[in-house]
Amino acid sequence: MTPAEKCADFWNHTAVRTHLFDAFSVLLPAGEAFVIDAVGQAANRVPAGSPLQADCQRFVREERAHQRAHRVYNQNLAQAGHDVAAMEARIEEDLMGHKARLSADQRLCLAAAFEHITATVSAVALRSDRVLAHTLSTQTQLWRWHCTEEVAHARVTVDLMAARNVSYAARVGWYVLASLSMLGDVLRHMHAFYRHDVRTGRLSAWQFWKSTFASVARATPALGAGAAGWAAYLLPRRAICEAPPSQAITVRLLQPTDLPALIELEAHCWTAEQAASEADMAERIRRYANFCLGAFCASTGKALASLFMRPTTARSMSRAKTWRECTEQSHVESHDGRSNALFGISLSSKDPAAVKALFSYFWPRALKGGWRHIFLGSPIPGLVNWLASNPGKGAGDYVAQRRRGAPLDPQLRYYQRKGFRSIEAVLPDYFPHQRSLNHGVLLRGTVPGSWCAPVWRCMPLRGLEWMKHWLFKLL
C-alpha cells in the first residue's frame, strides 16, 4: 500500500488532521458536563424571563446533544483499538477536581475559556477545508454540525460573566490556564493515536511526519486566523461570535413580497395586540426602504429576524410619548440629510444568530451613512413584581435601581450590554405590555466607531464590510 493510499484511510484526509479532531472528541463528554454544570449554576442567578436565561437554556440543550453524539464517536474510536476509556477517565478526574476546588465564578471563567477555544477552532474548521474536509463521511457531518452550534452560542458564557461582573484579570487568567491545559491534553491524545498507528502498521513514523509537515504548511493561513481568534479573548472589547458561513442565513433589505413570511414571524414573536399588521409593515417598507432588514433561512426562505428603523432626530424623540408617536411621520421632522439618528421601530426574532447577522449587515452601512445615534423603546418586565414589594414607588424609581452598576431590570440590563446606556425618558402608556404595566423606557445608543464618520464616508462599502470584524474588536 502506498503512502497516499494509507493517508486515504483517514476520514479527514491525513493522520494529523484526523487525530486533531479525534483528540478533541475525547475531551468532550466530560468537558461538556463541566460546562453544562457551570452554565446551569450561573443561569440560576439570572432573572427569570430574561433573554440571557433563554440563551442559557438553548445552550444547555445543544451541549447535551453534543455530549451524546461524542460518546458514540468515542465508542467507535475504542472499537478501532484506541485506549479511549483511560483518556476519558483522566479528563473526568481532572475536571471533577476543578469542580470540587473552584468557586462558581471560577468554574464559569473556566467554562467560558473552554467555549471560546472550541468556538475558535470551530470557526477555522468551518472556513477551511484544509482543516476539516468537505466530505460526506459520518465524522465530517457530525463535526460540521457541532462546530456550527459552537460558534453560534459561544457568546452565552461571556454574557454570563458580564452579568456576574467577572474581572478582566480573572477572565484572562483562567483563559491562559485553560489554553495550556487543553493544548497539553490534545497533544497527549494525538501522540497516543500516532503511537497506535505506528504500532499497528497503519502508518510509519516517516509517513506520519511527512504528511504532518505538509498539512501544517497548507493550513498556515487557517492557523493564523485561529491564532487571531485565540488572541481576541484578551481584548477589553471583542466580537467573539461572528456568524459562521455555514450558518445558512441570508440578510437583505425587505421587499413587499416578504410580507407573508414577516406576518408568520410577527405571530411567533408577539401577541395579537403587540404584533404589527400587514398594512403597517408594508407602509414601513414603502417609506423607509433602506432601513427595513430581514434575515432569512437560505434553504427554506422562512423569516428568522426582522429589523425596522426610520430616520429621526433627538428633538422628535423628546416630543414623542408613545411607541406609535415614535413611528409616525407626523410627529417627526422630515429627514433633510442632516439628521444622524435612527429609531428602532421593531426587532422580531426567533434565532439569536439571525439577530447577530442583521447587526453585522447593518453596522458598516450605518458607518457609511453617517448614522451616529439609535433610539429604541424597551419594556421593563420586572416592574410589576418590584412595585408589589415596594408600595408607594413608581416606574421612574424602578428604572433608577442599580445592581453592581447595571440596571436592575433584566431587559434594560440586556440593552445596556448592547450599547444602549443612555435613558432618555420613562413613558407611561408607551406600548401594550402587561408585566411593564404598559410602560416603556426610551433608550439611546451610539453606533460604535461613528465618531470617525468622515473617514468611513470616504471608504467604499465593500471595504467597510471586509474590515468590520477587525474594526469591531478595536472599537
PyMOL commands that set and color helices and strands:
alter all, ss='L'
color gray80, all
select helices_A, chain A and resi 3-7+15-43+51-79+84-101+104-127+138-153+155-163+168-200+205-218+220-232+256-269+278-287+289-291+314-319+323-327+329-331+352-369+383-389+395-400+410-417+434-436+450-458+461-474
alter helices_A, ss='H'
color red, helices_A
select strands_A, chain A and resi 249-253+292-297+303-312+341-349+373-378+402-403+406-407+422-427+440-446
alter strands_A, ss='S'
color yellow, strands_A
deselect
rebuild
show_as cartoon
